[in-house]
Amino acid sequence: MRIFISLSVVLIVIANHAFASEKCHVPVADWQPRTTLRMKLEGEGWKVRTIHAEDGCYEAFAVNPNGQTVEASFNPKSLETVEVRVPQ
């Protein structure tokens, strides 16, 4: 019985992770244009290489004002930062 319960819990966790993979939950109709995000970031001193959609967010590959190469995710409606990663 314990094995069945343990297995059930594991399957529920895996299923929830699969459905919750999107970081941003914004209908496409509410997204601002990529050019708006580009202008915002460049105005803050970023050097933007590319911006594309991934996991329901905008993802920018850029050099931030500190000179670090970063991959950053942004909410496509508010353009708020969701996550910033420094690739190694």
Order of alpha helices (4+ residues) and beta strands (2+ residues): alpha-alpha-beta-beta-beta-beta
